[in-house]
């Protein structure tokens, strides 16, 4: 008997090797892109802000809080993937000038918070709820809560607001509809991988397994359907990542009251830099009684 593999055996080995590489190696690498994160530099809290920590699923998360009046609803702000609370200090001052206490939150794996993974709004829902509970525990949410979220943070706050009767209003900019559809959309947008290619669902399964969440549970449309607080959904007019059709799926699911605003020419999460942003947001809060 020959000690060398036959030509047929070598072909079979190559097929198995490439199949494993394609169906395991590539999806595993892609899952790392999905759950990996990177941190922005951190800085001391500016004057007027109180730096604190909340605990979410055993992780200590950094917060900055700007105190307002007790007769105004407190605000929780959730950033997008790869961002941090530092980006929202000017944003917070706009709301604080109206009297709101504003809590800025670093999601897990971001800024000054513990953790090394992101679930794009999945487990970050618990981060938002931990932040909201901290405001309640410190007596800062006696007039209710308002949630603001951006991109990943938009999905997190939508999901966090469900079944929370003291949430008086929710404002989301550039939310995606479902985790699966979002990954498939970005796989095509960034890498030109069609959604029918098997590595996409395999990579999603790997991401859920590695980061400990159920991708099918991360559904902003389903959350909007159950939300009872008024909803303002903001579309960034020049955003091909979360275009108007995607945001409208979320808005259409919400029973109301609700409002959609398209920020003309705004890039992804860039609406607040446009002239019409604050008039729209403040009018919505006024209409919502907060």
Phi, psi and omega per residue, in radians:
X1 nan 2.357 -3.119
X2 -1.225 2.452 3.086
X3 -1.435 -0.133 -3.103
X4 -1.762 2.477 3.136
X5 -1.134 2.570 3.094
X6 -1.223 2.873 3.120
X7 -1.044 -0.687 3.132
X8 -1.110 -0.716 3.140
X9 -1.128 -0.659 3.118
X10 -1.145 -0.674 3.114
X11 -1.130 -0.784 3.121
X12 -1.064 -0.720 3.135
X13 -1.099 -0.709 3.124
X14 -1.135 -0.745 3.135
X15 -1.051 -0.789 3.130
X16 -1.100 -0.757 -3.127
X17 -1.056 -0.856 -3.099
X18 -1.216 -0.573 3.099
X19 -1.121 -0.760 3.109
X20 -1.127 -0.727 3.133
X21 -1.074 -0.751 -3.082
X22 -1.310 -0.762 -3.013
X23 -1.595 -0.195 3.108
X24 -2.158 -0.956 -3.049
X25 -1.085 -0.874 -3.121
X26 -1.155 -0.839 3.080
X27 -1.049 -0.626 3.118
X28 -1.123 -0.743 3.097
X29 -1.145 -0.712 3.129
X30 -1.130 -0.632 3.118
X31 -1.117 -0.551 3.102
X32 -1.159 -0.650 3.056
X33 -1.072 -0.648 -3.085
X34 -1.271 -0.642 -3.070
X35 -1.849 -0.179 3.125
X36 -1.277 2.714 3.138
X37 -2.457 2.925 3.051
X38 -2.407 2.616 -3.005
X39 -1.816 2.359 2.948
X40 -1.361 2.706 3.080
X41 -1.057 2.556 3.107
X42 -1.820 2.710 -3.107
X43 -2.423 2.835 3.042
X44 -1.112 2.671 3.121
X45 -1.129 2.403 3.105
X46 -1.179 2.878 3.091
X47 -0.954 2.385 -3.138
X48 1.677 -0.393 3.134
X49 -1.616 2.476 3.056
X50 -1.828 2.081 3.088
X51 -1.433 2.374 -3.134
X52 -2.541 -3.054 3.105
X53 -2.378 2.430 2.937
X54 -2.125 2.725 -3.116
X55 -1.935 2.184 3.121
X56 -2.220 2.014 -3.130
X57 0.880 0.712 3.093
X58 1.489 -0.086 3.135
X59 -1.720 2.372 3.073
X60 -1.522 2.164 -3.088
X61 -1.982 2.420 -3.138
X62 -1.408 2.455 3.053
X63 -2.346 2.630 2.900
X64 -2.116 2.252 -3.105
X65 -2.108 2.302 3.083
X66 -1.969 1.955 -3.018
X67 -1.333 2.489 3.095
X68 -2.194 -2.613 -3.078
X69 -1.573 2.572 -3.129
X70 -1.219 -0.322 -3.120
X71 -1.524 0.018 3.109
X72 -1.968 2.522 3.131
X73 -1.075 2.503 3.080
X74 -1.459 2.616 -3.043
X75 -2.040 2.359 2.971
X76 -1.946 2.284 -3.100
X77 -2.031 2.201 3.123
X78 -2.011 2.200 -3.057
X79 -1.492 3.140 3.111
X80 -1.615 3.055 -3.100
X81 -1.139 2.387 -3.136
X82 1.386 0.025 -3.124
X83 -1.838 -3.025 3.099
X84 -2.685 3.009 -3.080
X85 -1.142 -0.397 3.120
X86 -0.962 -0.496 -3.089
X87 -1.243 -0.170 -2.964
X88 -2.083 0.347 -3.136
X89 -1.203 -0.748 3.082
X90 -1.136 -0.674 3.083
X91 -1.019 -0.802 -3.133
X92 -1.092 -0.665 -3.121
X93 -1.153 -0.579 3.059
X94 -1.046 -0.801 -3.128
X95 -1.268 -0.650 3.120
X96 -1.121 -0.585 3.102
X97 -1.102 -0.382 3.086
X98 -1.526 -0.087 3.095
X99 1.891 -0.071 -3.064
X100 -1.385 2.410 2.827
X101 -1.248 2.334 -3.092
X102 -2.182 2.179 3.052
X103 -1.884 2.094 3.024
X104 -1.676 2.358 -3.007
X105 -2.135 2.340 2.897
X106 -1.577 2.039 3.071
X107 -1.123 2.824 3.076
X108 -0.890 2.403 3.124
X109 1.321 0.160 -3.105
X110 -2.264 2.643 3.027
X111 0.927 -2.201 -3.113
X112 -1.710 0.314 -3.121
X113 -1.683 2.710 3.066
X114 -1.296 2.902 3.132
X115 1.887 2.756 -3.097
X116 -2.313 0.106 -3.095
X117 -2.333 2.754 3.007
X118 -2.143 2.589 3.076
X119 -2.102 0.311 3.019
X120 0.988 0.653 3.107
X121 1.859 -0.059 3.130
X122 -1.275 -1.416 3.122
X123 -1.279 -0.263 3.078
X124 -1.132 -0.329 3.001
X125 -0.940 -0.720 -3.128
X126 -1.215 -0.493 3.072
X127 -1.130 -0.751 3.108
X128 -1.114 -0.756 -3.125
X129 -1.156 -0.613 3.086
X130 -1.144 -0.713 3.114
X131 -1.120 -0.761 3.127
X132 -1.109 -0.716 -3.141
X133 -1.155 -0.598 3.083
X134 -1.083 -0.728 3.090
X135 -1.103 -0.730 3.100
X136 -1.089 -0.802 -3.075
X137 -1.105 -0.504 -3.132
X138 -1.643 0.180 3.094
X139 1.226 0.411 -3.073
X140 -1.787 0.038 -3.098
X141 -2.170 0.540 -3.109
X142 -1.157 -0.383 3.107
X143 -1.776 0.293 3.106
X144 1.673 -3.047 -3.038
X145 -2.316 2.632 2.969
X146 -2.207 2.337 3.107
X147 -1.876 2.264 2.988
X148 -2.015 2.346 3.108
X149 -2.472 2.598 -3.063
X150 -2.231 2.093 3.107
X151 1.001 -2.027 3.061
X152 -0.918 -0.765 3.135
X153 -1.092 -0.513 3.103
X154 -1.131 -0.741 3.113
X155 -1.168 -0.715 -3.141
X156 -1.079 -0.792 -3.087
X157 -1.272 -0.608 3.066
X158 -1.024 -0.826 -3.107
X159 -1.220 -0.600 -3.129
X160 -1.234 -0.494 -3.057
X161 -1.361 -0.290 -3.125
X162 -1.099 2.326 3.106
X163 1.118 0.441 3.073
X164 -1.997 1.648 -2.998
X165 -1.137 -0.343 -3.137
X166 -1.571 0.048 3.026
X167 -1.432 1.991 -3.003
X168 -1.591 -0.382 -3.139
X169 -2.870 2.673 3.119
X170 -2.327 2.290 3.098
X171 -2.128 2.134 -3.115
X172 -2.207 2.396 3.062
X173 -2.096 2.228 3.082
X174 1.000 0.829 3.033
X175 -1.343 2.677 2.971
X176 -1.672 2.903 -3.045
X177 -1.456 -1.093 3.074
X178 -2.320 2.706 -3.124
X179 -1.008 -0.831 -3.090
X180 -1.080 -0.815 -3.129
X181 -1.159 -0.607 3.137
X182 -1.152 -0.768 3.117
X183 -1.131 -0.756 3.134
X184 -1.105 -0.709 3.134
X185 -1.108 -0.780 -3.119
X186 -1.278 -0.516 3.073
X187 -1.086 -0.664 3.100
X188 -1.339 -0.765 -3.078
X189 -1.082 -0.749 -3.040
X190 -1.641 -0.586 -3.008
X191 -2.163 -0.029 -3.103
X192 0.995 0.670 3.063
X193 -1.682 2.067 3.131
X194 -1.118 2.640 -3.066
X195 -1.171 -0.343 -3.126
X196 -1.399 -0.169 -3.131
X197 -1.163 2.261 -3.022
X198 -1.042 -0.425 -3.080
X199 -1.126 -0.371 -3.123
X200 -1.217 -0.986 3.103
X201 -1.090 -0.554 3.104
X202 -1.168 -0.758 3.113
X203 -1.093 -0.685 3.101
X204 -1.096 -0.735 3.108
X205 -1.095 -0.733 3.093
X206 -1.081 -0.765 -3.124
X207 -1.069 -0.786 3.118
X208 -1.088 -0.736 3.130
X209 -1.146 -0.784 -3.065
X210 -1.232 -0.636 -3.074
X211 -1.751 0.007 3.020
X212 1.226 0.800 3.076
X213 -2.525 2.872 3.132
X214 -1.741 1.897 -3.118
X215 -0.978 -0.565 -3.125
X216 -1.243 -0.284 3.113
X217 -1.446 -0.258 -3.088
X218 -1.579 1.516 -2.965
X219 -2.398 1.779 -3.115
X220 -1.247 -0.485 3.100
X221 -1.152 -0.810 3.112
X222 -1.115 -0.663 3.107
X223 -1.121 -0.767 3.137
X224 -1.083 -0.605 3.132
X225 -1.111 -0.546 -3.106
X226 -1.660 -0.170 -3.084
X227 -1.262 2.379 3.125
X228 -1.908 -0.205 3.095
X229 -1.388 2.664 3.034
X230 -1.016 2.542 -3.051
X231 -2.204 2.235 2.943
X232 -1.927 2.059 3.116
X233 -1.895 2.213 -3.073
X234 -1.954 2.243 3.076
X235 -1.799 2.282 3.005
X236 -1.464 2.047 -2.931
X237 -1.044 -0.475 -3.126
X238 -1.915 0.468 -3.058
X239 -1.741 1.983 3.083
X240 -1.594 -0.055 3.119
X241 -1.420 -0.828 3.071
X242 -2.196 1.331 -3.067
X243 -1.230 3.029 -3.054
X244 -0.994 -0.682 -3.121
X245 -1.046 -0.642 3.129
X246 -1.217 -0.816 -3.118
X247 -1.142 -0.624 3.133
X248 -1.131 -0.536 3.078
X249 -1.030 -0.692 3.122
X250 -1.218 -0.846 -3.119
X251 -1.061 -0.760 -3.099
X252 -1.104 -0.480 3.141
X253 -1.333 -0.388 -3.063
X254 -1.346 2.321 -3.099
X255 -1.259 -0.241 3.128
X256 1.739 2.927 -0.039
X257 -1.104 2.610 -3.083
X258 -2.714 2.805 -3.138
X259 -2.660 2.493 3.055
X260 -2.024 2.392 3.033
X261 -2.336 2.292 3.079
X262 -1.784 2.068 3.124
X263 -1.433 1.912 -3.035
X264 -1.052 2.214 3.045
X265 1.250 0.071 -3.091
X266 -1.311 2.410 3.020
X267 -1.411 3.133 -3.082
X268 -0.972 2.135 -3.117
X269 0.993 0.667 3.132
X270 -1.994 0.182 -3.047
X271 -1.100 -0.626 -3.072
X272 -1.170 -0.196 3.104
X273 -1.548 -0.077 -3.137
X274 -1.630 2.733 -3.042
X275 -1.128 -0.529 -3.046
X276 -1.493 -0.090 -2.976
X277 -1.070 -1.024 -3.016
X278 -1.148 -0.681 3.033
X279 -0.995 -0.714 3.136
X280 -1.163 -0.824 -3.091
X281 -1.139 -0.804 -3.090
X282 -1.194 -0.623 3.071
X283 -1.142 -0.690 3.091
X284 -1.085 -0.773 3.125
X285 -1.098 -0.690 3.108
X286 -1.104 -0.804 3.107
X287 -1.070 -0.549 -3.112
X288 -1.476 -0.021 3.083
X289 1.388 0.368 3.108
X290 -2.143 nan nan
